[in-house]
Amino acid sequence: MVRSTDLHKVFLQSLLSRRFMREEIALELYKRAVSVLRKLNEDYTAPHPMDSVGLASFMGELSTLLHDFGMDVKRGREDTQAGKLWYALVNTEQQGVALSASDYSPIEITYFRLMVTDILDSYPAYSVGSLQALKIASDKEIKMTKSDGQALIKTFVARGYLAESKRGRYSIGPRGVLDLEPWLTREENVFKCDRCKKLVFVGKACAADGCAAHFHLYCYDTVVRRSPQSPSCPACRTSFRTQPPTDIGEAAVPRAHDHFRGTTRKRKRASRNGGHAEDDEGDEGEDGEDEGERSYEEEESRLLDGGDSQSQVAQSSAGPSSWAAAGSARRTQASVVPETQL
């Protein structure tokens, strides 16, 4: 049985104020918490080594202590080549005091929900361009200015719920993945890495017919290193030399798609159904590409001129794990983000 100690209490204050941090930051805060207790008692000894392994053990204890309060400490890797580790404090209850601690309005929560829906529907890109992200602001139930929409998206990125690439595309951030993992796991077009069994939104997918193996970039590199002369899919044994895997993430779509204003959901339905009608719909997207690029430049110019001075989005540490929103899902289909988790 884990017993609460002064070290847990001191570290928890830092965790509550940040809620989401890289492993190296968490380790530094752990060391500082130990230092504080040593100043009070020079004979104090840290219960775990002050390294990554010790931190993981300490976080496991803290997670156990927080379960009774409807909270959990989760650890995950970002979907990059480096795969840096992050820790996040998330809410596990559907109801409770934590749900009323949000600084986001129901409209802002709905904005996030719609972005996640579009991101998942964009598979295999798992990302949306800036124009598509800002188009949500004009939704009849959002009614938000473009500058406020841009400022809101920036807070989602700053807090780790969304990630913005150098191409300007938005995807689910590491904190968003950790916070929404129980629900994301049950959604269509969401896969677990064949190697580490964690959700993957950027990486590689086996191109063999009938094989659904997906890999994080860092997990794929490990697979290749184990058999550099003849790397193959661990699931179906298809050679990666003769049948290279396909990209997952923004690398799966050309840069021209970054400027689309329409939803990726329509394009995906077209590719699945086939037929002349769907082909025509795809042609409309291609014909509108130049117009989309012009719109992108005009929109960018307006945003740069107008800035985000009108935005009244608060910059606190609360997030989806403590959000609560009244009303039901805004789509006719079931929302991919449960309202109880927002």
Secondary structure, DSSP 8 states (H G I E B T S, - for coil): -----HHHHHHHHHHHHHSEEEHHHHHHHHHHHHHHHHHH-TT---SS-SSHHHHHHHHHHHHHHHGGGTEEEEEEE-SSSS--EEEEEEE--SSSGGGGG--S-HHHHHHHHHHHHHHHHTTTS--B-HHHHHHGGGSTTT---HHHHHHHHHHHHHTTSEEE-TTS-EEE-HHHHHHHHHHHTTSTT-EEBTTT-SEESSEEE--STT---EEEHHHHHHHHHHSSSS-B-TTT--BTTTS--EEESGGGS-GGGGG--S-HHHHHHHHHH-SHHHHHHHHHHHHTHHHHHHHHHHHHHHHHHHTTTT------S--GGG----S--SSSS--SS-GGG-
